[in-house]
């Protein structure tokens, strides 16, 4: 993998309007969580965290009428929690961590 190519794609995603329906019907969020979990490049991880965070805020406000809680739904509809470093844990990662 080329980290530059991944960063370019993340930039394109950041500029694009991605609907909640697109996030729910594609594997985009799952792929981004996979990159977040396995990528060694700090800049790529920051870009992924930024995208996921922005989408979560944008679509959780729409779905919940503006209410927030410690456990939030990500745009794909699965439960996600922030971990200690400000990142996001996918549901399968939540069982692994206290």
N, C-alpha and C positions, 0 to 999 in steps of 0.2 A: 504494500500500500504506500501510496505517496501522501504524506501529510499535507503537502501543498494542495493536492487535488481535493482532499477532504475539506480543507479550509475553504477552498473555492466553492464547493458544494454547500457548505454551511452558510457562506455569505449569500449565495443565491437563495437558499431557503429563508434566510433572514429578511431578504428584500421582497419575497413572495408573500402573497396573502394566502395562507393555508387555512381552510375552513375546519371547523370541528368535525364535520362529516368526513372530510378527507383524512383527518387524523384517526378517526374511528374505523374507517374502512380500509386503511392501508397499514402496512407494517412499519411505517416511518418512525413512530415513537419507539417501537421495539428495537429497531436498528440503531437508533440514537442511544438508547440505553446500553446496547451491546458495545457501541463505540466507547461510551463513557466508562464502561466496566473494563475494557481490554486495552484501550489506546494508551500508549506511554507518553505521547506528546502533550505537554501541559496546555499549550495554546488551543489544540483541538478539543481537549476536555473542557476548557473554559468556554469555548464556542458552543459546544453541545449543551453545557449547563445553562448558558444564557438563553438559548433557544427554548429548551424545555421549561425553564422558569417563566419566560415571557408567555409561552403558550398556556401554561398552567394558570397563570394569573388572568390572562385574557379570557379563557374559556370557563374557568371556575366561577368567575364573577357573573358570566352570562347564565350559567346553569343554576347557580345558587342564589341569584338575585343580589349578589354583592357580599354575601357572608363568607367568612374564612374560618377555618379551624386548623388544628395542628395536623390532622390528617386530611389531605386534599385529594381530589380526583384529578388525575392527569387527563389531557385531552382525549386520550384513547379510552378512557373510562375505567382504567384500573387504578387501584389505590396506590398512592405514592407518598412517601414521607421524605422530608429533608433530613440529610444526615449531618453529622457534626461539623463538616467542613463547608456547609452551605450547598452541597450537592443534593441530588435526588436519588432515592433508592427505589428501584422497581419492587413490586410486591414480592417477587421471589427472593430478593435480597433482604427484605425486612425480617424474615424468619431467621436469617443468619446472624443478625445483629441485635443486641439488646436495645 
